[in-house]
Amino acid sequence: MTQCIAAAPQRIRRGRHGWWVLGLPAVLAACAQIPEWEGKAMLAQPVPETLQAANHAPPMDWPPQQWWQRYGDAQLDQLIAEAMEGAPDMAAAAARVQQARAMLGVSEAASAPQLSARASVSEDKLSYNHLTPEAFAPRGMNDYGRATLDLSWSLDLWGKQRAAVAAAAGELAAREADAAQARLLLSSNVALAYAQLLRLAANTQTLEQSVQVRRTTAGLFEQRYANGLENQGSVHSARARLAAAQSELAQMQEQVGLQRNSIAALIGAAPDRGAAIVLDAGRLQSPWQQQWALPEQLPAHLLGRRPDVVAARLQAQALESRVASQQAEFYPDVNLSAFVGVQSLGLDMLSRSGSGIASVGPAFSLPIFNGGRLRSQLGAARARYDEAVAQYRSTLNRALQEVADNAVSQRALQQQLTAMQQAVTAATEAHRVARNRYEGGLARYLDVLSAEDQLLASVRQLVDVQSRALTLDIGLHRALGGGWSESAGAPDAAAPKA
């Protein structure tokens, strides 16, 4: 490096006015020693064209942005709308977008010409031995004044500022995609919490029916015992069944209350908001359920429809630009500076003719020795890019897995739903037969209770499967990006170079 700099003047022909120095940056740039690096490809392997876990049903359309409206539940629509307005997560996401937008403005301002005003007034004494002849040196303390307009402009010959602006723009786009991901997570989490509340409400309704039946049964056994038709053990057994059902109902009611509070906190409201939710267990059996399917060309389109995948890619692109900006630190900075103003010995002279001053010219700076600081900073920037690439791949793999897992679960769920509906039908018939046999004197009432227990258990299992169907449908819409698309929701950008 030292030899290269020493030879620089010999490589450039000295001009009459010394403007040969304008060619100096090119010579110094040739002297810069930058560690070699090859950026990694964004994808280690091609994205599959289809998902093996997908069924053979006709393809479905991509979900709309207001995907939860397909359930036809005005209460759910209202809860999600309130969440979008009041949830702290949304406020935090919006703040991160504003921060990234402000940082983009900072980067853009750094590449623009800078104009500033300066003024100084001082009382100084100059050395009598500083000027020749000595008689020209001012005696004693004197007023000095200076006022200038200063202009500076970095010419950015090596693209450092342009890369910094590109990085800031990429980070802004990534934060906007993050905000879209926050909206998707919030809407789907509210829908999932609401589905869980519906399941608890349906189970509570079933348990209330169970308690009522157990209470009637216990009263019947006590009456039969009083008439000498039952023994005391049967009475205690009936009372125990009633107490167990009441305990289970109390536990379920507690879960309902806790779930209401959870929803209120999720949407950024007070607990009273959760208590105001009207429960309708029948929503689990709504006609929204339909045959499950996937959109066409899912893996390729998923790259631009999952905000978390897009955000990870945009972040990697931004860090690649940071690498380019950091790499430009090895090249010489070229700044054009100028000033114009007035200067005088004695403040009363500032406004007089002849006090004007001015200067214009380029300035160069090249790092020669910095203890390895620039190499370390460049190495850190490259490592951050490599980390972002790995995170992008991980996010993409997780996105594909979520869709594939949903496909597997949906296929299994269809079989479970059919089987549980058949189980409830069979248990209902068994309960009817047991009651008829008991009323005809052909069976004990314990047989009726056993059939009743089986019926209630089957009904609860059916509720769980129906709730699972709703949560899987919500999960599918989240896995598909919830109707978001990069072309509509975030600036499109090419993938980072290899």
FENFENTA-V766609 format. One record per residue. N is the residue number from 1. PSI is psi in degrees with one decimal (* if undefined). Layout:
n: <N,N>
psi: <PSI,PSI>
//
This chain:
n: <1,2,3,4,5,6,7,8,9,10,11,12,13,14,15,16,17,18,19,20,21,22,23,24,25,26,27,28,29,30,31,32,33,34,35,36,37,38,39,40,41,42,43,44,45,46,47,48,49,50,51,52,53,54,55,56,57,58,59,60,61,62,63,64,65,66,67,68,69,70,71,72,73,74,75,76,77,78,79,80,81,82,83,84,85,86,87,88,89,90,91,92,93,94,95,96,97,98,99,100,101,102,103,104,105,106,107,108,109,110,111,112,113,114,115,116,117,118,119,120,121,122,123,124,125,126,127,128,129,130,131,132,133,134,135,136,137,138,139,140,141,142,143,144,145,146,147,148,149,150,151,152,153,154,155,156,157,158,159,160,161,162,163,164,165,166,167,168,169,170,171,172,173,174,175,176,177,178,179,180,181,182,183,184,185,186,187,188,189,190,191,192,193,194,195,196,197,198,199,200,201,202,203,204,205,206,207,208,209,210,211,212,213,214,215,216,217,218,219,220,221,222,223,224,225,226,227,228,229,230,231,232,233,234,235,236,237,238,239,240,241,242,243,244,245,246,247,248,249,250,251,252,253,254,255,256,257,258,259,260,261,262,263,264,265,266,267,268,269,270,271,272,273,274,275,276,277,278,279,280,281,282,283,284,285,286,287,288,289,290,291,292,293,294,295,296,297,298,299,300,301,302,303,304,305,306,307,308,309,310,311,312,313,314,315,316,317,318,319,320,321,322,323,324,325,326,327,328,329,330,331,332,333,334,335,336,337,338,339,340,341,342,343,344,345,346,347,348,349,350,351,352,353,354,355,356,357,358,359,360,361,362,363,364,365,366,367,368,369,370,371,372,373,374,375,376,377,378,379,380,381,382,383,384,385,386,387,388,389,390,391,392,393,394,395,396,397,398,399,400,401,402,403,404,405,406,407,408,409,410,411,412,413,414,415,416,417,418,419,420,421,422,423,424,425,426,427,428,429,430,431,432,433,434,435,436,437,438,439,440,441,442,443,444,445,446,447,448,449,450,451,452,453,454,455,456,457,458,459,460,461,462,463,464,465,466,467,468,469,470,471,472,473,474,475,476,477,478,479,480,481,482,483,484,485,486,487,488,489,490,491,492,493,494,495,496,497,498>
psi: <-45.8,-43.0,-37.8,-43.0,-39.8,-31.8,-8.3,-48.1,-28.2,-19.0,-14.6,131.5,127.4,127.2,172.4,-35.3,13.2,12.5,3.9,-22.2,-18.9,-23.5,-4.4,-39.0,-38.8,-39.4,-43.4,-34.9,-35.4,-20.7,-16.2,134.4,105.9,130.0,138.3,150.1,139.3,116.6,145.2,148.6,146.9,-32.9,124.0,-25.5,155.8,148.8,133.2,147.2,-29.5,164.9,125.0,-25.3,-6.2,149.2,-175.4,21.1,157.7,142.6,147.5,163.3,159.9,145.6,150.4,167.4,-37.3,57.3,-27.7,-14.9,-13.8,-18.8,-10.9,33.1,104.2,-32.0,-40.9,-41.7,-42.8,-41.0,-43.0,-38.6,-41.6,-36.8,-41.2,-28.5,-37.5,-6.3,133.6,-31.6,-37.5,-38.4,-40.0,-41.5,-41.6,-37.6,-38.0,-35.9,-44.7,-38.4,-44.5,-37.2,-39.5,-39.4,-32.1,-41.8,-38.1,-44.3,-40.1,-36.9,-31.2,-24.2,-1.7,157.4,143.3,125.3,130.0,156.9,137.5,144.5,140.9,144.2,133.1,159.8,109.4,157.9,123.1,153.8,135.5,-15.7,9.6,-30.9,151.6,129.0,163.4,-29.2,-19.9,-14.4,130.0,143.2,142.3,-163.1,137.2,151.1,136.2,137.7,145.3,133.3,126.3,156.8,121.2,133.1,133.4,146.8,120.4,122.1,-15.9,52.2,-25.8,7.5,17.3,-48.4,-36.7,-40.4,-37.5,-39.3,-42.4,-39.7,-44.2,-38.5,-39.7,-38.9,-35.0,-45.4,-38.3,-39.6,-34.0,-39.6,-37.3,-39.4,-38.7,-38.4,-38.4,-40.2,-41.7,-46.5,-41.0,-48.0,-42.8,-35.7,-38.5,-43.7,-41.2,-41.8,-36.9,-40.9,-40.1,-39.3,-39.8,-40.1,-45.5,-37.6,-41.4,-41.9,-36.3,-41.8,-41.7,-42.2,-34.9,-40.3,-38.4,-42.9,-41.5,-42.8,-42.1,-37.8,-42.6,-40.9,-44.4,-41.6,-38.7,-43.0,-38.5,-38.9,-41.8,-35.2,-39.9,-28.9,5.2,17.9,-11.8,155.4,170.4,-31.3,-39.7,-36.9,-47.3,-36.9,-42.5,-41.2,-38.9,-40.9,-39.1,-45.5,-40.3,-41.0,-40.1,-39.7,-43.5,-37.2,-41.5,-40.0,-41.3,-38.9,-35.9,-44.3,-36.9,-45.3,-42.4,-38.3,-36.7,-45.5,-38.5,-42.4,-41.9,-44.2,-36.2,-37.2,2.9,31.7,170.5,160.4,-27.7,-28.3,-38.7,-35.8,-20.9,-4.6,128.0,125.7,133.1,95.4,-21.8,-13.0,-22.8,-17.6,26.0,158.4,8.1,-23.5,132.4,172.9,135.8,143.6,172.4,154.1,161.0,154.0,48.2,-54.3,-43.3,-43.4,-25.4,-26.3,-31.0,3.0,-9.5,112.2,-30.4,-35.6,-45.0,-41.9,-40.6,-39.8,-44.2,-35.6,-40.1,-40.0,-42.4,-40.5,-28.7,-39.2,-33.6,-37.1,-44.8,-40.5,-41.7,-34.1,-33.5,-13.5,-20.2,-16.5,160.5,140.0,135.6,115.9,135.7,122.4,148.8,154.7,156.1,140.6,-153.9,152.8,139.9,157.8,104.1,119.2,-27.3,-10.3,-8.3,-38.0,2.2,159.0,140.7,-4.3,-4.0,144.8,154.6,156.3,146.3,141.1,164.9,159.1,136.5,147.3,135.4,125.1,128.3,-53.2,123.2,24.4,22.3,10.4,-46.3,-40.7,-40.1,-41.6,-40.3,-41.7,-39.6,-40.4,-41.7,-38.0,-38.2,-37.3,-45.7,-39.6,-42.3,-37.7,-44.7,-40.1,-36.7,-46.6,-42.2,-42.2,-41.4,-45.0,-39.8,-37.6,-45.0,-38.4,-40.6,-41.2,-43.7,-41.6,-40.4,-37.8,-45.1,-46.1,-37.4,-41.5,-44.5,-34.5,-37.1,-41.0,-41.2,-42.6,-43.9,-44.3,-41.1,-34.4,-39.8,-37.3,-41.2,-41.0,-44.7,-41.3,-36.1,-42.8,-39.9,-38.4,-39.6,-42.8,-41.3,-40.8,-42.2,-40.5,-38.4,-44.4,-25.9,4.0,17.7,-3.3,160.2,161.1,-23.5,-30.7,-37.4,-43.4,-40.0,-43.9,-35.6,-43.1,-42.5,-38.6,-46.5,-40.0,-40.5,-40.0,-42.2,-38.8,-37.0,-40.5,-42.4,-40.9,-41.1,-39.8,-38.9,-37.0,-41.5,-43.7,-35.7,-38.0,-41.3,-43.3,-35.2,-44.3,-35.0,-42.1,-28.6,3.1,1.6,31.6,-0.2,150.7,145.6,-38.6,-30.6,-28.3,-11.1,152.7,137.2,147.4,148.0,157.9,151.3,148.5,155.2,*>
//
